[in-house]
Amino acid sequence: HELPMLSLDNAFNADEMKEFERRLQDRLKSREPIEYACEPKLDGIAASLLYRNGVLERGATRGDGSTGEDITHNIRTIPSIPLRLMGSGYPDVLEVRGEVYMPREGFEAMNDAARKTGSKVFVNPRNAAAGTLRQLDPRIAASRPLEMCCYSVGLVEGGELPARHAEILQKLNSWGLRINADSAVVEGIAACDDYYQRLAQRRNGLAYDIDGIVFKVNSLDLQVKLGFVSRAPRWAIARKFPAQEEVTRL
């Protein structure tokens, strides 16, 4: 990867989120409310798409953050990934990052078909997506219900993007890339908690699996001021949902 694909720090409750904002305000030397972009954290596989002059050139997994696997042959088969960007105004070189996942309905239909033929059944949509992306034969990927939802950009050359994260996502959407319709922009950590609670209530009814919410400082200027630690940005955090539990008989 030209720019590392970093991981995120985690928070598990409202107090840890308040501490996250306190750290941000201390570093910024300000007690003004911070604007956050809120995005469902899809339970899939992180991937990078490299577009050159609007044409898809490469698809790669996150790997260790510095080096991933080349999965271009499979990425090209995913209907929600444009082989050529729509419209105009995109940078000469644009790296788009997002999550490749399998919606619940498609996953269940795929497993039902596998049971009828005595083929392998996948345990969950995340494993199914990961296994599919690593197939050598792109016809297998083309036959499975993969989708990709974009959540950020990496390398950008020969053009400018908006100064706020949420506006960048809208720009990506205008070029034909899918973004999450449940994303939102809020002000202050209390509003982040409200968003988290609302989505937690809807979690089981969503069309896809999520394991938390990602909160990012919306202003790119503030992101630059806040910077990074060795493996994660200071300006973003993932608040995880409690593990889902089921009952079984042994």
LINUR-V612622 format. One line per field, one symbol per residue. phi: phi as a letter, one per 20 degrees, with the letter a starting at -180 (. if undefined). psi: psi as a letter, one per 30 degrees, with the letter a starting at -180 (. if undefined). burial: I if it has 9 or more other ideal C-beta (glycine too) atoms within 8 Angstrom, else O. A space follows every 10 residues. Layout:
# LINUR-V612622
phi=???
psi=???
burial=???
This chain:
# LINUR-V612622
phi=.fcgeeecfd ccbffffffg fffffffelb dfgdededcg efebcfbddd dclndfdbcb ffmendcdef cgfegfeege dffcfembnf ffccdddade bcggffffff ffffffdmef defbffffff fffeffefff ffedeeccce cacdfccmrc dgecgfffff fgffeoefce fefbdccnff fffgfgffff fegfeffbec drcddcgfff ffgfffmcef cbffebbdee egffdcdcdd
psi=kekkjlakll kfleeeeeee eeeeeeefhk gkkkkkkkkk jkibkklkkj kjhfkkekkl lebgfekakj geeeeffjeg jkfkklblgl lekjkkkakk ljleeeeeee eeeeefgglk kkeleeeeee eefgkfjfee effliklkkk fllckkkhll llgkeeeeee eeefggkklk fgllklklfe eeeeeeeeee ffefflflkk gakkkkkeke eeeeeealae flkfglkjjk lkkkklklk.
burial=IOOOIIOIII IOOOOIIIOI IOIIIOIIOO OOOIIIIIII IIIIIIIIII IOOOIIOIII IIIOIOOIOO IIOIIIIIOO IIOOIOOOOI IOIIIIIIII IIIIOIIOII IOIIIOOOOO OIOOIIIIII IIIOIOOIOI IOOIIIIIII IIIIIIOOIO OOOIIIIIII IIIOIOIIII OOIOIIOIIO IIIIIIOOIO OOIOOIOIII OIIIIIIIIO OIIOOIOOOO OIIIIIIIII IOOOOOOOOO
